[in-house]
Amino acid sequence: MPSRPGQRKSILSGPTLPVPVSPVFSWFDTWEVSSSAIETWQMAIPNDGMAYRLCNFNHAMIPTGWTISAIYLNDTIIWYQYEAWDQRWSPASERAPVFKFPDVLTVVLFHVYASYAVNHYWQMDFWREITRS
């Protein structure tokens, strides 16, 4: 309803996204390493009728140094970063990848130092959405 005479009715438009289910679903781990190595973690998306939309990925190393991370979806790389500081991937909601059963996600961390003991911390967060049939 217009608030003033002669004012046109406002229409709000924009991308339509499903309403996420609370709370945010998190997948995370730590890795203590003291020589060059590669570590992988895999998660099969559960058959629970939900879609998992990526909203955030973080990778930190303490003490800090060069961090290398990769994320695979069903053996295809979807994100890779090589940086001299902590990493963060927060895709815009309309471009965020969506994962559904039977997708398999793989997080790969690379430690490039031969004799540098560190702790790697990573976390991936998802909005869970009810899929429509």
N, C-alpha and C positions, 0 to 999 in steps of 0.2 A: 504494500500500500504506500503510495507517495506520502511524504510527510508535509509537503507544501502544495498548494494549488498550482497546477501547471507543471509540476515535477513528474518526470517519467518514472515508471516502476524500475527499480534496480534489479539487474540480473547478474548473479555471480556465476562465472563460468571458469572452468579450468580442468585439469586432468582429474579423472575419477579413479580413485584407488580404493581397494577394499579396506575395511576397518580392521586394523590389527588386533590380535588377541593378546591380552596382557598376561603375564609380564613378558618382557623381551627374553628370548631364548639365547643363552650364551654357551659357547664352546671354547674352552681355554685350557692351557697347560703351561708348564715351565720346563726348562731344559738346562741342566748344568753340564758344561763341557769345558775341557782344557786343552784339546788339540783339534786340528781341522777335521770337520765331520759334516755329515748331512743327516738330518732327522726328519721323519715324515709321520704325520698323523692322518688317519682316515675316519670319515664319518659317513655312514649310509643314511640318507634321509629316510626317516621312519614312514611306514605306511599307516599314517594316522589321519588322512583326509585333509592335511594342512599343506599349504605352500609356505616355504621359508624364504623370505626376502632379505637379502643381505643389507644391513644398515651400517656396519662398522667392522673394520679389521685393524688391530693394533699389534705391533711387534716392537719390543724394546729389549735392549741389552744393557746389563749393568756389570762392570763398568762399560761405558759407551764405546762404540767403535763402529766399523762398517757392518751393516746388517743387510742380509740378502734374504728375501722371502718370495715364495711363489705359491699361488693357489690354483689348483686344478679342479676341473669339473669333468668327471668321467674320462680321465686321462688326457684332457685338453686344457692347456694353460689358459686361464682367464685373467690373471693378474700377476705381475712380477715387478719387484722394485729392489734396487741396489743403492743404498744411501749411507752417508756418514753420520746419520742420526736416527732417532726412532722413526718408525714408519706408521702411517695411518692411511687407510682407504675408507672413505665415507662417500659412496656414490649417491648422487641425487636420487630421490625416491622413484622418479619416473624412469630412471635408467638403471636402477639397482637390479642385479641378477636375481632371478627367482628359481628356487630349487624345489623339486617335487620327487616323490617316490617314483622310480628306483635310483635317483641320482646318487652319486658318490662324490663327496668333496675330499680333497687332499690338501693339507697344508704342509709345505716343505720349507724348512729353515736350513740355511747354509752357514757354517762357522768356518771362516777362512784363516784364522790365526793358528799357527802351529803350536805355540806354547803360551797361550793367553787365556787364563781361566775366567769364565764369565757365566752369568745366568741369563738365559733368554726367557722372556715372558711374552706370550701372545694370547690374544682373545679375539673371537669372532662373534658378533651379535646379529640376531635375526629378528624381524617381525614375523610372527606366525599368522597366516591368513587362512580362513576357511575357504577351501576350493569349491568352485561352483561346478555342478555336474552338467 
